[in-house]
Amino acid sequence: MDNTSYTAKKCGIRFQPPAIILVYEKTEGKSRQRIMPIRNFSKFSDCGRAAEQLKNNPRHREYLRGVSLKQMERLYKLLKAHLKGESLDVSLNAIRREETVDPDEDLNKLDDKELAKRKSIMDELFEKNRKKKDDPDFEYNVEMDFPEDGVVESCGWDDESEIGL
């Protein structure tokens, strides 16, 4: 078996003819480019399924190991929007809106599928920003003083009355 390892550096999409383009480095550090044609994909195709199929394809699996499934799905969403006739700017903005959580949105009004999607986005953002023990700027015990000149809001549920413990 070949012990060559591949490190993905950049991954993008070509619209005509449709293909995923990967810039990667082999073990010896030489940059190379791999073009993976996209076949049997239309504006009605499932982007998640198409991304999984390409990522699990035995011909491309080793090369795409360093590329997240989420990124592959985004590339397929761009292609799908292109096939529908949308401009690149419009489709990029739509993907950004879809992958962010509006802080003013009432999550209680969402169905289970949409709520799970929002939670996944929040979990991903949390993991991206989380400080780990191995990080150079990690501090174990951080204490902060918040300014008291702002208005303090009170909530009815945190009153100590009426609770008999």
C-alpha positions, 0 to 999 in steps of 0.5 A: 500500500502507498504511504503517500499522504495528501494535504488539502490546501484549497478547494473550489468549483468550476462551473463549465464543465462542472468540476471540484478543483483541489489544490493539495500537497503530497508528502514531499511538499510539492503542490498539485492540482486535482480536477474531479468532474461532477457528473449527473448533477442537476438543479434538482439534485441533493447537495448533501448526498452529492458531497457525500458520494464524492467524498466517499468515492474510492478514487478521491477519498484520500485527496478529500480527507482534509476537506470538510463535508460542509465545505463540499456541500457549499460548493455543490450549493454554488453549482446548483444555484449556478444551474438555476441561473443565479449570479455568484454574488446572490448565491454566496449571500444566500449561503451565508444567510443560511449558515448564520443564526439571527440573534433576534429569531425566535427559535421556539417557533421553528420545527425540529429540522430547522432547530437542529440546523440552527443548533448545528451552526451554533455548535460549529461556531462554538468549536471554532472559537473555543479556547483549548488547553493546547492553544498558546493564548489559553488561560485557565481562570479568567475573571472579568469585571463588567461595567455597572453603568448600564441598565440592569434588567430584571426578570420575573422568573428570578425573583426569590418570592413564592418559592418554598424550598 
